[in-house]
């Protein structure tokens, strides 16, 4: 890639990022009421996305092949327990990821 291509790519990515960030403010200015449907989506989508991520994480887990989904289940229980205890997303997700990788690479590897 030439320097001009790199610069054009960066400029396009910056413009698209700026437009996606500014889009809600352009569509829903301060003096205009946000539609109820958009408010509803703002309430339900985070839970739906987390649910989809959980399904995605467990989709290829095999209960009939060693290690019989133990690392995944241990890490999931850890994430739930830490989140219930501390109510800190970074700690629960980050800690669960570190624990899962440790289990997969060291304990069950």
DAZIPE-V532330 format. One record per residue. N is the residue number from 1. RES is the residue in one small letter. OMEGA is omega in degrees with one decimal (NA if undefined). NEAR is the number of other C-alpha atoms within 8 Angstrom. Layout:
N;RES;OMEGA;NEAR
N;RES;OMEGA;NEAR
//
This chain:
1;x;179.0;4
2;x;-179.7;5
3;x;179.8;6
4;x;178.2;6
5;x;178.9;8
6;x;179.5;9
7;x;177.2;8
8;x;178.1;8
9;x;179.5;8
10;x;-179.9;8
11;x;178.6;8
12;x;178.9;8
13;x;178.5;8
14;x;179.7;8
15;x;179.4;8
16;x;178.2;8
17;x;179.1;8
18;x;-179.6;8
19;x;179.1;8
20;x;176.6;8
21;x;-176.6;7
22;x;-174.6;8
23;x;-179.5;8
24;x;-179.9;9
25;x;176.7;8
26;x;-177.9;7
27;x;-177.8;6
28;x;178.1;9
29;x;-174.9;8
30;x;-176.5;6
31;x;180.0;4
32;x;-178.2;6
33;x;177.4;6
34;x;-179.9;7
35;x;-179.4;6
36;x;-179.1;6
37;x;178.9;6
38;x;176.5;8
39;x;177.6;9
40;x;178.6;8
41;x;178.2;8
42;x;179.2;8
43;x;-172.0;7
44;x;-176.1;8
45;x;178.9;8
46;x;179.0;8
47;x;178.5;7
48;x;-179.8;8
49;x;177.6;8
50;x;177.4;8
51;x;178.2;8
52;x;178.2;8
53;x;177.8;8
54;x;178.4;8
55;x;179.3;8
56;x;-178.5;7
57;x;-176.7;7
58;x;-173.3;8
59;x;-177.2;6
60;x;179.0;5
61;x;179.7;7
62;x;176.6;8
63;x;-173.5;7
64;x;-178.3;5
65;x;-178.2;6
66;x;8.5;7
67;x;171.7;7
68;x;175.9;8
69;x;179.9;10
70;x;179.5;7
71;x;-179.4;11
72;x;-179.2;10
73;x;177.8;8
74;x;179.9;9
75;x;179.5;12
76;x;177.8;9
77;x;177.4;8
78;x;-179.5;10
79;x;-179.4;12
80;x;-178.3;9
81;x;-179.8;8
82;x;-179.6;12
83;x;177.1;12
84;x;-176.5;7
85;x;-171.9;6
86;x;-176.6;6
87;x;-178.6;8
88;x;-176.9;8
89;x;-178.7;8
90;x;179.7;7
91;x;-176.7;9
92;x;-179.1;14
93;x;178.7;9
94;x;178.5;9
95;x;177.7;10
96;x;178.0;12
97;x;178.4;9
98;x;179.0;8
99;x;180.0;9
100;x;179.8;12
101;x;176.0;8
102;x;-179.6;9
103;x;-176.9;11
104;x;-173.4;10
105;x;-174.4;8
106;x;-172.3;7
107;x;-175.5;7
108;x;-176.1;8
109;x;NA;6
//
